[in-house]
Amino acid sequence: MATLTIERQQNDIIRSILNIKNPEILKDLRSYIKKKSKEKTVEDDTIMTKEEFFDMIDKTMEDYEQGCYTRVSSKEELHDFLNTL
């Protein structure tokens, strides 16, 4: 759903740019785009690669096999456990 919105926005922007007839505005737009593309974007440190994801799963499975887990048998027990964290 979000992809369609982004594609729609891109198409609207492209149509708007194609309708610009003033060369000065196009020049300003070009400068603005170059400036924005040079600015550093903030990297999301929560993104992981496939390798990192599967390594995390393998590590968790090893921990589980070694008995490093908590068993919760009721909603109340889960609620109490989460409150202690």
MOGITA-V776833 format. One record per residue. RES is the residue in one letter. PHI is phi in radians with two decimals (* if undefined). PSI is psi in radians with two decimals (* if undefined). D_FIRST is the distance of its C-alpha to the first C-alpha in Angstrom with 2 decimals. Layout:
RES,PHI,PSI,D_FIRST + RES,PHI,PSI,D_FIRST
This chain:
M,*,-0.79,0.00 + A,-1.14,-0.58,3.80 + T,-1.10,-0.73,5.38 + L,-1.09,-0.69,5.36 + T,-1.12,-0.76,6.63 + I,-1.11,-0.78,8.94 + E,-1.08,-0.69,10.11 + R,-1.12,-0.74,10.86 + Q,-1.11,-0.74,12.71 + Q,-1.07,-0.78,14.53 + N,-1.10,-0.70,15.62 + D,-1.11,-0.74,16.86 + I,-1.12,-0.77,18.77 + I,-1.08,-0.77,20.29 + R,-1.05,-0.73,21.43 + S,-1.11,-0.74,22.96 + I,-1.15,-0.71,24.77 + L,-1.13,-0.42,26.09 + N,-1.49,-0.13,27.58 + I,-1.31,2.20,29.55 + K,-1.89,-0.26,33.20 + N,-1.49,2.06,34.87 + P,-1.13,-0.50,35.67 + E,-1.17,-0.71,36.16 + I,-1.14,-0.71,32.64 + L,-1.10,-0.68,31.36 + K,-1.12,-0.78,33.72 + D,-1.10,-0.71,32.50 + L,-1.11,-0.73,28.86 + R,-1.09,-0.77,29.85 + S,-1.09,-0.74,31.76 + Y,-1.09,-0.77,28.93 + I,-1.12,-0.74,26.50 + K,-1.08,-0.76,29.28 + K,-1.08,-0.80,29.99 + K,-1.14,-0.64,26.41 + S,-1.24,-0.41,26.11 + K,-1.43,-0.40,29.37 + E,-1.16,2.48,28.35 + K,-1.28,2.40,27.67 + T,-1.66,2.56,24.25 + V,-1.38,2.22,24.32 + E,-1.46,2.47,23.60 + D,-1.48,1.99,21.81 + D,-1.39,0.00,24.58 + T,-1.62,-0.15,22.44 + I,-1.35,2.35,20.88 + M,-2.25,2.69,22.94 + T,-1.36,2.97,23.58 + K,-1.04,-0.74,23.66 + E,-1.04,-0.82,27.42 + E,-1.09,-0.69,27.32 + F,-1.10,-0.86,24.95 + F,-1.22,-0.56,27.24 + D,-1.08,-0.71,30.30 + M,-1.11,-0.73,29.14 + I,-1.11,-0.79,28.75 + D,-1.05,-0.76,32.20 + K,-1.10,-0.74,33.77 + T,-1.13,-0.70,32.46 + M,-1.12,-0.69,33.79 + E,-1.10,-0.76,37.12 + D,-1.06,-0.74,37.32 + Y,-1.10,-0.79,36.66 + E,-1.12,-0.49,39.34 + Q,-1.50,0.01,41.76 + G,1.55,0.25,41.25 + C,-1.58,1.36,39.31 + Y,-2.73,2.92,37.06 + T,-2.10,2.23,37.25 + R,-1.67,2.30,37.32 + V,-2.12,2.22,36.15 + S,-1.85,-0.16,37.38 + S,-2.57,2.86,36.23 + K,-1.11,-0.68,33.69 + E,-1.13,-0.72,36.48 + E,-1.13,-0.70,37.43 + L,-1.10,-0.76,33.87 + H,-1.04,-0.81,33.79 + D,-1.10,-0.72,37.18 + F,-1.08,-0.81,36.17 + L,-1.16,-0.58,33.09 + N,-1.16,-0.52,35.30 + T,-1.31,-0.36,37.76 + L,-1.30,*,35.26
